[in-house]
Amino acid sequence: MDRLTINACYDEEASVWVATNDALGVATEAESLDVLEYKLREMLPELVELNGIDCPRPVQFTLVSEKSSVAFA
C-alpha cells in the first residue's frame, strides 16, 4: 500500500469534521479540515506501526472530504 485513504465527513449536529479509516481503526474529529489534517499527520505513523500495515515511510495519505449542503433558489 503506497498511500492511505482517510475519509472525512462533516457532522452538522456537532459542527466537526470526523475522519475514519477501518483498516487503521482511526476515528478522530476536529473543527476544521486543516486541524484534522494536522492531527492525522501526528497519528497515522503510530497507527500504521501498531496495526502492522505495510506502508512506506513517510506515511502518505489522501484525505477525502464530504459535506452535504443546500443550494438556495
N, C-alpha and C positions, 0 to 999 in steps of 0.2 A: 504494500500500500504506500503510494508516494505522497498522497495528500488526504487529509481527513476532511469530511464534510460535517459541519455543525449547523443544525437548523435552529433558527431563531424566529419566534412568533411574538407579536405584541399582545400582551394581556391588557385589554381595555379596562377591565374592572380594577386591576391592581396598578395600572399605569407603569408597567415594567416590560422589558424585553426578556423573554425566557429562552435560554439556549439548551438544546438537548442533543445527545448522541447516545444511542442504546449500547453500541459496542464498547464505549468507554465508561458508560454508567454516569455520564455527566448531565447534570441539570443545575443550572445556575441562572441568576437573574441580575439585571441592572437597569437603571433608569434611562440609559441611552445605549445606542449601538457602540459608540466609542468606548464607553466604560465596559460594556460586555466584552468587546474585543480585547481590551487590556486584561480583564480577568481571565479570559481563555488563554491568552499568551502565558500567563503565570501558571495556570492549572494543567494545561494539556501535556507538557513534558512528563510530569509526575504521573498523570493518569495513564499515559501510553506505557510507561515503565511498569506500573502496578498491574495493568491488565495484559501485559505480555504482547502488546501489539507490535508487529513488525513494521516499523516506520523509520525512515532515515532521519537523522538529526541534522540541522534543527527541524523540529516538527512544523510542517507546513499544513495550513488548514484553509478551507473555504467556509466563510460564514454566509449562509443563505438565509435571508430575512423575508418575512411575510407579515404584512399588516393590512387588515381589511379597512376599507374606508367607504364613504358615500359621496357621490358627486351631486352637487346641488344643481337643480334645473334652472 
